[in-house]
Amino acid sequence: MAPPAVLLEGEFDKRVKTYWLWATPVLFACTIVLIPLIPIYVIVASLFVNRYLVNLHCTLTERTLVIKKGILNKVESTIPLEKITDLQLYQGPVMRHLGIKGFRVETAGQSSGPGGHLVNMIGIVDTDGFREAVLAQRDAIDDRKAGGSIAAPEAQTNDDLAGVVKDIRDTLARIEQRLSDPN
């Protein structure tokens, strides 16, 4: 079986490194108590951010959205496009300052619980365009499926339908006959 054709490969903005390094320290600073941990966090996080970015991939194929990420625990999520209900864009204050966006993949029947999301992605270049490409491909798949199911009833002829109507009429006549019998 041939591998699916890749329609679009997500490229990640270099500013996402800055976001990952500084979003958490901003939260630490807001709590005041965690301010002493900021230097430790920045040193440890700087060791892992580049490795994480190298292992981060987001690929749109003809039928799926494939997301790979992780350093120690590598995770690959393959999401069928027909199951995607929405790609929710989001942008917090630090992200807005850096000019990056993220999206959350919402699917029909997702198992991540209420308010949870199957997958989060941050920092794809032209996030809006990537989102539109995924939704357009999903809609194209839906249109092809809908086109196939609409054509089937038109294949029936009037004679076929007349035969079904006659069968229904005969069944109703038998039911009426049994209901009217005193037995």
Secondary structure, DSSP 8 states (H G I E B T S, - for coil): -----EEEE--B-THHHHHHHHHHHHHHHHHSTTGGGHHHHHHHHHHHHHHHHHT-EEEEESSEEEEEE-SSS-EEEEEEGGGEEEEEEE--HHHHHHT--EEEEEETT-SS-TT--SEEEE-BTTHHHHHHHHHHHHHHHHHHHHHHHHHHHHTS-HHHHHHHHHHHHHHHHHHHHHHHS--
